[in-house]
Amino acid sequence: MNAVNRFGLKPQYAVGLGALLLCSGITQAGPHVHGAAELMLAAEGNRIEIILNVPAMSVVGFESQVVSAEQQQAVSDADALLRHPDQLFSLRGGQCVLEDTQVDFSAITGVSLDTEEEHHTDHEHSTHEEAAVDEDHGDIAVKYHFNCDNSAALEQLSFGPDGLPFDLEQINIMWVTELGQGGAEVSLTRPYVDF
């Protein structure tokens, strides 16, 4: 399951991001690279949705299922940080305010944001967990929902001042706005993208 489907983006965002992903040749089945992440941004009207996919290894230091108290603490610490995007990146223009954050650690915790999974039997749940780990390559996905005065005024997304989060070396960014779509790579030497 890819991050676009995992978070149930509105159809217009999912279609736009899906087309952008196909055009750029980036798919969820692509290589899983430690030190690299993907960020997808969709903007329309006064709404901006951002999905960040990052390897669990980069965020918590492991990709296996959580088995120790130390690993659980790493997940809790990462969760606290990921819920505050202002500590990871900033948006310039549009006067945007964070309204909601969803963090999905299911690839390493076996706990999904999908509340329907609570109704599965242990066998079905175990099978699903194994499939999620294989399919997502141990990625952590985060969805941010911002309400903006005007998303069309969005000028830039930047990371720092201390560089990219989680010791990442690059983040592939894809975006769809009312003014167009595009893709770029941010790196340690260029930790921002202009729209």
C-alpha positions in Angstrom: 0.0 0.0 0.0 1.5 3.3 -0.9 1.3 6.5 1.2 -1.3 8.1 -1.1 -3.7 5.2 -0.6 -2.7 4.7 3.1 -3.9 8.2 4.1 -7.0 8.3 1.7 -6.2 11.5 -0.1 -9.1 13.4 -1.7 -9.6 12.1 -5.3 -8.3 15.3 -6.9 -5.0 15.1 -4.9 -4.6 11.4 -5.5 -5.1 11.7 -9.2 -2.7 14.6 -9.5 0.0 13.0 -7.4 -0.5 9.7 -9.1 0.0 11.3 -12.5 3.0 13.2 -11.3 4.5 10.0 -9.9 4.0 8.1 -13.1 5.4 10.9 -15.2 8.5 11.2 -13.0 9.0 7.5 -13.0 8.9 7.3 -9.2 6.8 4.4 -7.8 6.5 2.7 -4.5 8.1 -0.4 -6.0 11.2 1.6 -6.6 14.4 1.0 -4.7 14.3 1.6 -1.0 17.3 3.9 -0.2 18.5 4.7 3.3 19.3 8.4 3.6 16.6 9.3 1.0 13.0 10.2 1.5 10.0 11.3 -0.6 7.7 14.2 0.1 4.5 14.7 -1.9 2.6 18.0 -1.7 -0.9 18.8 -3.0 -2.4 22.2 -2.8 -5.8 23.5 -3.7 -7.8 26.5 -2.5 -7.0 27.0 1.2 -5.7 23.4 1.8 -2.3 21.8 1.5 -1.7 18.1 2.1 1.9 16.9 2.5 2.9 13.2 2.7 6.4 12.4 3.9 7.7 8.8 3.3 11.0 8.1 5.1 12.9 4.9 5.8 12.4 3.7 9.3 16.1 3.2 9.6 16.7 6.9 9.1 14.1 7.9 11.7 14.4 5.3 14.4 17.5 3.3 13.5 15.9 0.0 12.7 13.4 -1.5 10.2 12.3 -4.7 12.0 9.2 -5.0 14.2 9.6 -3.3 17.6 10.7 -5.8 20.2 12.4 -3.9 23.0 11.6 -1.0 25.3 14.5 0.9 23.7 13.0 0.5 20.3 9.5 1.5 21.5 11.1 4.6 23.1 12.7 5.5 19.7 9.3 5.2 18.1 7.7 7.4 20.7 10.5 10.0 20.3 10.1 10.0 16.5 6.4 10.2 16.8 6.7 13.3 19.0 9.0 15.0 16.5 7.1 14.0 13.4 3.9 15.6 14.8 5.6 19.0 14.8 6.5 19.7 11.2 7.7 23.1 12.1 10.8 21.3 13.6 11.3 19.6 10.2 10.4 22.1 7.5 8.8 25.4 6.9 6.4 26.7 4.2 6.9 30.2 3.0 3.8 32.0 1.5 0.2 31.3 1.8 0.0 31.9 5.6 -0.5 28.2 6.5 -1.5 26.7 9.8 -1.2 23.0 10.7 -4.6 21.4 11.3 -3.9 17.7 11.5 -1.1 15.2 11.5 -1.3 11.4 11.0 1.8 9.3 11.6 1.9 5.7 10.4 4.5 3.4 12.0 2.7 0.2 11.0 5.7 -1.1 9.0 7.6 -1.5 12.3 4.9 -1.6 15.0 2.2 -3.6 13.3 -0.3 -1.0 14.4 -2.1 0.7 11.5 -4.1 3.9 11.2 -6.8 1.8 9.6 -9.3 1.2 12.3 -10.9 -1.6 10.4 -7.8 -3.8 11.2 -9.0 -4.0 14.8 -11.7 -6.4 13.5 -9.3 -8.9 12.0 -8.4 -12.1 13.7 -4.8 -12.6 15.0 -4.0 -14.7 11.9 -5.3 -12.2 9.5 -3.6 -9.4 11.4 -0.3 -11.2 11.4 -0.5 -11.9 7.6 -1.3 -8.2 7.0 1.6 -7.0 9.1 4.1 -9.2 7.1 2.7 -7.9 3.8 2.9 -4.3 5.0 6.5 -4.7 6.0 7.5 -6.3 2.6 5.4 -3.8 0.6 6.5 -0.6 2.3 10.2 -1.6 2.8 10.0 -0.4 6.4 9.0 3.1 5.6 7.3 5.5 8.0 4.6 7.7 6.4 3.3 11.0 7.8 0.5 13.1 6.5 0.2 16.8 7.3 -2.9 18.8 6.6 -2.5 22.6 6.5 -5.2 25.3 6.2 -3.9 28.4 4.4 -5.1 31.8 3.6 -4.3 31.1 0.0 -2.3 28.0 -1.0 -1.6 29.5 -4.5 0.7 32.0 -2.7 2.9 29.2 -1.5 6.5 30.1 -2.6 8.9 27.7 -0.9 9.3 24.6 1.3 12.6 24.6 3.1 14.4 22.4 5.6 16.9 23.5 8.2 18.6 25.5 9.7 20.4 22.4 10.7 20.0 20.6 7.3 17.7 17.8 6.4 15.9 15.9 9.2 17.0 12.5 10.4 20.4 12.7 8.8 18.8 12.4 5.4 21.0 13.1 2.4 18.2 13.9 0.0 14.4 14.2 -0.2 12.6 13.8 -3.6 9.8 16.3 -3.7 6.8 16.1 -6.0 4.0 18.7 -6.0 0.7 19.4 -7.5 -0.9 22.9 -7.1 -3.5 24.9 -8.9 -0.6 26.6 -10.7 1.1 23.5 -12.0 3.1 20.4 -10.9 6.7 19.5 -10.7 9.4 17.6 -8.9 12.8 18.4 -7.4 15.4 17.0 -5.1 16.5 18.8 -2.0 19.9 18.0 -0.6 22.3 19.1 2.1 23.6 21.8 -0.2 20.2 22.9 -1.4 17.7 22.2 1.5 14.7 24.0 -0.2 12.5 23.9 -3.2 10.7 26.9 -4.8 7.3 26.5 -6.3 
